[in-house]
Amino acid sequence: MDNFSSYRGNRGFNWAAFISGILMIIAGLFLILHPNKALHAFVLLFAILSIVQGFVWLAVYSRFRYIISFSWLSIISGVLDIIIGVAFLYSYDAAGLTIAYLFAFWFLFDSISGLLFSWHLRDISSFYFWINLILNILGLLIAVSLLFNPALSALTLIWLVSFWLLLFGIGEILAAFAHR
């Protein structure tokens, strides 16, 4: 039996990938052209996700309160998530600043972790050790600059997401044509 016969039958232009790619490119360009609106969109998305996650935690408590002795922690998590979500909806500026600092701290912790783990590369390869060490020191410098300039941090986050959308949008369009 021919294992590839079903694959050949499904070949053709992939409209879903094409439309997805176009939408990703439009979203990426929109974020680049309107960074302030992009930050507001991030804040709104984060607020909604936080509120939804809060209700999920509360549902977890109602389901597991008799099974897990420390399920009361889910009530605390749920209430905190809902409060954070509502606070973010109430103050876009404070929420944008919070997201900018979270992004900067993410870079900081990731760079510190990379520095700590790079010492293990000394025994494997001095070349990889030095490259990893240099890149993590650069990451640490970027993280510190982002911490001292939250506007730069927010803009960097927007640019990274924008370029990700553009790259994956182009990839989706290429994938749409590749299936012909």
C-alpha positions as CSV (number, residue, x, y, z in Angstrom):
1,M,0.0,0.0,0.0
2,D,1.2,3.5,-0.9
3,N,1.7,5.5,2.4
4,F,1.9,8.7,0.5
5,S,-1.3,8.5,-1.4
6,S,-3.3,10.3,1.2
7,Y,-0.7,13.0,1.3
8,R,-0.9,13.5,-2.4
9,G,-4.6,13.8,-2.2
10,N,-4.4,16.6,0.3
11,R,-2.1,18.8,-1.7
12,G,-3.2,22.2,-2.8
13,F,-3.1,25.8,-1.9
14,N,-3.5,26.2,1.9
15,W,-5.9,29.1,2.2
16,A,-5.9,29.0,6.0
17,A,-2.1,29.4,6.2
18,F,-2.3,32.2,3.6
19,I,-5.0,34.1,5.5
20,S,-3.3,33.5,8.8
21,G,0.0,34.8,7.3
22,I,-1.6,37.9,5.9
23,L,-3.3,38.7,9.3
24,M,0.0,38.2,11.2
25,I,1.7,40.6,8.8
26,I,-1.0,43.2,9.2
27,A,-0.9,42.8,13.0
28,G,2.9,43.1,13.0
29,L,2.8,46.3,10.9
30,F,0.0,47.7,13.0
31,L,2.1,47.2,16.2
32,I,5.1,48.8,14.6
33,L,3.1,51.8,13.3
34,H,1.1,52.3,16.5
35,P,3.2,51.2,19.5
36,N,1.0,53.1,22.1
37,K,-2.1,51.3,20.9
38,A,-0.1,48.0,20.9
39,L,0.8,48.5,24.6
40,H,-2.8,49.2,25.4
41,A,-3.8,46.0,23.6
42,F,-1.2,44.0,25.6
43,V,-2.5,45.5,28.8
44,L,-6.1,44.7,27.8
45,L,-5.2,41.1,26.8
46,F,-3.2,40.6,30.0
47,A,-6.1,42.0,32.1
48,I,-8.6,39.7,30.5
49,L,-6.4,36.7,30.8
50,S,-5.7,37.5,34.4
51,I,-9.4,37.8,35.2
52,V,-10.2,34.5,33.4
53,Q,-7.3,32.8,35.2
54,G,-8.7,34.0,38.5
55,F,-12.0,32.4,37.8
56,V,-10.2,29.2,36.8
57,W,-8.4,29.2,40.1
58,L,-11.7,29.6,42.0
59,A,-13.1,26.7,40.0
60,V,-10.1,24.6,40.9
61,Y,-10.8,25.3,44.6
62,S,-14.4,24.3,44.3
63,R,-13.4,21.0,42.6
64,F,-10.4,20.0,44.8
65,R,-11.2,21.5,48.2
66,Y,-12.0,18.0,49.7
67,I,-9.1,16.3,47.9
68,I,-6.1,18.6,48.4
69,S,-5.4,20.0,51.8
70,F,-3.8,23.2,50.5
71,S,-6.4,24.0,47.9
72,W,-7.1,27.2,49.7
73,L,-4.1,28.6,47.9
74,S,-6.2,28.5,44.7
75,I,-8.6,31.0,46.3
76,I,-5.8,33.4,47.1
77,S,-4.4,33.0,43.6
78,G,-7.8,33.4,42.0
79,V,-8.7,36.6,44.0
80,L,-5.2,38.1,43.3
81,D,-5.5,37.4,39.6
82,I,-9.0,39.0,39.5
83,I,-7.8,42.0,41.4
84,I,-4.7,42.4,39.1
85,G,-6.9,42.1,36.0
86,V,-9.4,44.7,37.2
87,A,-6.6,47.0,38.3
88,F,-5.0,46.7,34.8
89,L,-8.4,47.5,33.2
90,Y,-8.7,50.5,35.5
91,S,-5.2,52.0,34.9
92,Y,-3.6,51.3,31.5
93,D,-0.5,53.4,32.4
94,A,0.3,51.6,35.6
95,A,-0.4,48.3,33.8
96,G,1.9,49.2,30.9
97,L,4.6,50.2,33.4
98,T,4.2,46.9,35.2
99,I,4.4,44.9,32.0
100,A,7.5,46.8,31.0
101,Y,9.2,46.0,34.3
102,L,8.1,42.4,34.1
103,F,9.8,42.2,30.6
104,A,13.0,43.8,32.0
105,F,13.1,41.4,35.0
106,W,12.6,38.5,32.6
107,F,15.7,39.5,30.7
108,L,17.6,40.0,34.0
109,F,16.7,36.6,35.4
110,D,17.3,34.9,32.1
111,S,20.7,36.5,31.8
112,I,21.7,35.7,35.3
113,S,20.7,32.1,34.8
114,G,22.6,32.0,31.6
115,L,25.7,33.3,33.4
116,L,25.4,30.7,36.1
117,F,25.0,27.9,33.7
118,S,27.7,29.1,31.4
119,W,30.4,28.0,33.9
120,H,29.5,24.4,33.1
121,L,30.5,24.9,29.5
122,R,34.2,25.5,30.5
123,D,34.7,21.7,30.7
124,I,33.0,21.0,27.4
125,S,34.3,23.8,25.1
126,S,36.1,27.0,25.9
127,F,34.7,28.5,22.6
128,Y,31.1,27.9,23.6
129,F,31.9,29.0,27.2
130,W,33.2,32.4,26.0
131,I,30.5,33.0,23.5
132,N,27.8,32.1,26.0
133,L,29.5,34.3,28.7
134,I,29.7,37.3,26.4
135,L,26.1,36.9,25.2
136,N,24.8,36.6,28.7
137,I,26.8,39.6,29.9
138,L,25.3,41.6,26.9
139,G,21.9,40.3,28.0
140,L,22.6,41.5,31.5
141,L,23.5,45.0,30.3
142,I,20.4,45.1,28.2
143,A,18.3,44.0,31.2
144,V,19.7,46.7,33.4
145,S,19.1,49.4,30.7
146,L,15.5,48.1,30.4
147,L,15.0,48.4,34.2
148,F,16.2,52.0,34.2
149,N,14.1,52.9,31.2
150,P,10.7,51.2,31.3
151,A,9.6,53.1,28.1
152,L,12.4,51.4,26.2
153,S,11.4,48.1,27.8
154,A,7.8,48.5,26.6
155,L,8.9,49.5,23.1
156,T,11.3,46.6,22.9
157,L,8.5,44.2,23.9
158,I,6.3,45.7,21.2
159,W,9.1,45.5,18.6
160,L,9.9,41.8,19.4
161,V,6.2,40.8,19.1
162,S,5.9,42.8,15.9
163,F,8.9,41.2,14.3
164,W,7.7,37.7,15.5
165,L,4.4,38.4,13.8
166,L,6.0,39.5,10.6
167,L,8.4,36.5,10.4
168,F,5.8,34.0,11.2
169,G,3.3,35.7,8.8
170,I,5.8,35.4,6.0
171,G,6.4,31.8,7.0
172,E,2.7,31.0,6.9
173,I,2.4,32.5,3.4
174,L,5.4,30.5,2.2
175,A,3.8,27.4,3.7
176,A,0.5,28.1,1.9
177,F,2.4,28.0,-1.4
178,A,4.5,25.1,-0.5
179,H,1.6,22.7,-0.3
180,R,0.6,23.2,-3.9
